[in-house]
């Protein structure tokens, strides 16, 4: 180790000590963007990687780095470290930290900083970054230049894991470094003592519940809503009580015979028959579901055995329930024909969708159906229309073929390519990420892969309909249709684009393929790949999206509730 400086511990010793503590705690992945003030962390990370204790992922864009870290963490279910230099570099991490906050994703931001004596002097790349992330980190702890980081590191790790009253999530350790920022003259990667470290295991607090049916439950017309992240518990609960299950794709609870695939438009037919709702996870996709949960005539409860990050206590109307016995008593068991009635309606809705989308032309719902039925590994769904197409057309299955991911913390389009890259790296499995063209272009620079780092196996499927189609399905579509604002809605909301994606793929060294029919898309997804990184483009048309959606809603709303129910 280096000699102690007159003004305290050297920058490289501080960096080594911090990384050693993270490694002992169980961190194995570190995402780094280049910079000079963060050099001590870069050199220490290189030493740790050479000793087999850490894997470094280099991203030149900090925003891409942040979302790569989200994918790595969610795919591995372990914390991930992020290293960035001072100044705007730290600010670029904010979107990913905001997303991680609302999904309780454990990220450790190691923000390199200038020492206090340089702040406020106009020194290059110096700013007050100690409180930059505000409420979006569980804690921010500063280590002044020359001080021992042990106490701050311990506090950061405790906040990272969470407690009985607050969920875990991202933390910031702000490390102020003085020169010199490079290792000692005699130091090499080979003569560091990382080999003595034993990595710890990241312990997850969540334990699955073994639901068991008690005697004497009352019959109630209850439905189970599985929002983002609900998981197996929601489908096991619905299965036990014989209840209909309304499961978003990223709930990972859609793999059940009780799942009602077309629940969203079917609420126009069946909502009036529902007495109670049990909510698992976070509902993010559906206005009909939001109206159901807000209906004062419907009694609602949320299963919450531990703290969650996505809402503040007291801000939602659902009764919070944390014990299995109370939740079972609240929900009750299904009356005769209750589930069957929803299943019959679902079959009729499927027929309606078949009439509207049953041709070889690729539309959002038919692309979703093809991808859902073909992909067997990790699947990342982009925000906006794509995830809603899956919500409509991803047929419930009896067995899960792969895990579904989505950035639903704030439902932004940021970093979707980067998140997919992180998932593929973390799982080591062939991964598919599907998104719209605007979402893709927002993160297109993430396609730049670092030479020398093994590329993960990732397909990025781009549904390219030349702009942001989702706005036509909202109130803005009605404004556009009226002509009262001329082309303002198209220009300001849809943001049309005509970027050529094939040359872009070639420039970044990705393989490129295009599909225009169902058969071509299935064939492309199953075909052997030339490169690990592949861009698949689907050319589509959004001109009739609003009309088709309205027609679907009209036809399904015209269905009749089964008389025997």
C-alpha positions, 0 to 999 in steps of 0.5 A: 500500500502507498505511504500515508500523505501528510494531509491524510490517506492517499486517493488510491488507498481510499479507492482500494479500501472502498472497492475492497469493502464492496467486494466483501459485501458481494458486489461483482459488477462495476460500470465505469465511465472515463474521467480523470478525477475518478482515476483512483477508482479506475486503477483500483478496479483494474487491480481487482478485476485482474485478481478475479474479484470484479468485472468492469464494464466501460461506457463512454456515456454516463447515462448509458452506464446508469441503465446498463447498471440497472439491467445488470442489477435486475438481471443478477439480483445483486447490487452494482457499482457505478463510477463517474468523474466530477461535474456533468458526468454525475448529472448524467446518472440522474435518470437511471438513479430516478428509475432505480429509486422507484424500483428499489434497484440497488446501485452504489454511485461512487461519485469522484469529486474535487476536494473542498478547497477547490469548490466555489473557486471556479476550478474545472469540473467542480460543482456541488454534487453532494446532494445532486440526486436528492430524494432519489437515493436512500443516502448520500455520504461524503468522504472528504479528501484524505479521510478513512472511508470505512464509516461512510461505506458501512452506512451506504451498504446498510441503506443499500439493503434497506430496513423494516421500514424502508426499501433498499435502493440506490445510494451515493458515496461521494469521494473527494480526491486530491492529487496524485490520482495515479498509483504509486510508481512501484505499483502494478496490478499484479502486486496488489493483495486483492486475492485475500478478499473473500466475496460475500453474498448479497442476501435478499429479504423477500421470502415466498409465501406458501398460500394455503386455503383456510376453511370457511372463506366467504364467497366474493366477486374478487379479482387479483390485479398483478402489477409490475414486479408482482411475481409468482405470489399473485398467480399462486394466490389467484389459483388457490382461491379460484379468482380471475387474474389481471396480470401486466406482462412485467408482473411475471404473473401472467403464466397461469390458467386464471390470467385473463389476457384481454382484461384491460378492454374487458373491464368495460364489460365486467367492472360493474360485477367486481366487488373487491380487488387484491393488488400485487405489485405496481399497476402502471399500464391501464387507465381502466385498472386505475379507474377500477382501483379508484372506484368507491364502490369497490373495496381494495387491498394491497399485499405489502409484506415489506416496504415498497419504493413506488408510493408514499404511505397513506397516499393510496386508498387500498387497505395495506395487508401484510399477513397471508391470513388477513389477505385470504379473508379479505379476498374470499373464494370465488363464487361458482362461474365467476372465473368461468365468466371472465374466461368466456369473455376473454375468449370472445375478446380474442376472437375480436382481436383476430378479426381486427389483426388477423392478417400477415401485416405486422401490427403492434399486437401481432408483433407482440404475439409473435415475440411472446410465442417465440422468445424463451429467454429474458425479454425487456419491453420498452415503454409507450405502446409496445408494452401495452401491445404485449398487455393486449396480445401476450397470451397467458401460458401455463408455464413461464418460458422466460422472465419479463423486464421493463423500466416501469419505475418512472416508465420513461423511454431512457436507456432501454438499449442499455438496460437490455445490454445489462440484462444480457450480461447479467444472465448470460442468456440470449436476450431480446429487447423490443421497443419503438423507434423513438425509444430506440433513437433516444438511446442509440449511442448505447450501441457503441460496444467497448472493444475487448469486452465480450459482447452479450447475446442481445437482439434489439427489435425496433417497431419502426412506425416513424414516430411516437404513436402512443399519443394518438391513442390518448386525448391528443389523438382527438385534438389531432383528428379535429384539426384545431391545432393543424399539424402541432400534435404530429410535430410536437408529440409524435415527433416524426422521424425517417432515420435509416437504421441499417446504416446505423447498425453497420456503423456500430458493428451490429448485425441487421435484419428486417422483417415485414411478415409474421413468418419472417419475424419468427424466422429471424428470431429463431435464425442463427446469429452472425454477431451477438449484437443484432438489430431487427427492424420492423417497418410499420404504419401508425396512420390507422392506430387510433381508429383501430384502437377505438374499433377494438374498444367498441367491439369488446364493450359490446360483448355481453356478460354471461347470463348465468353469472 
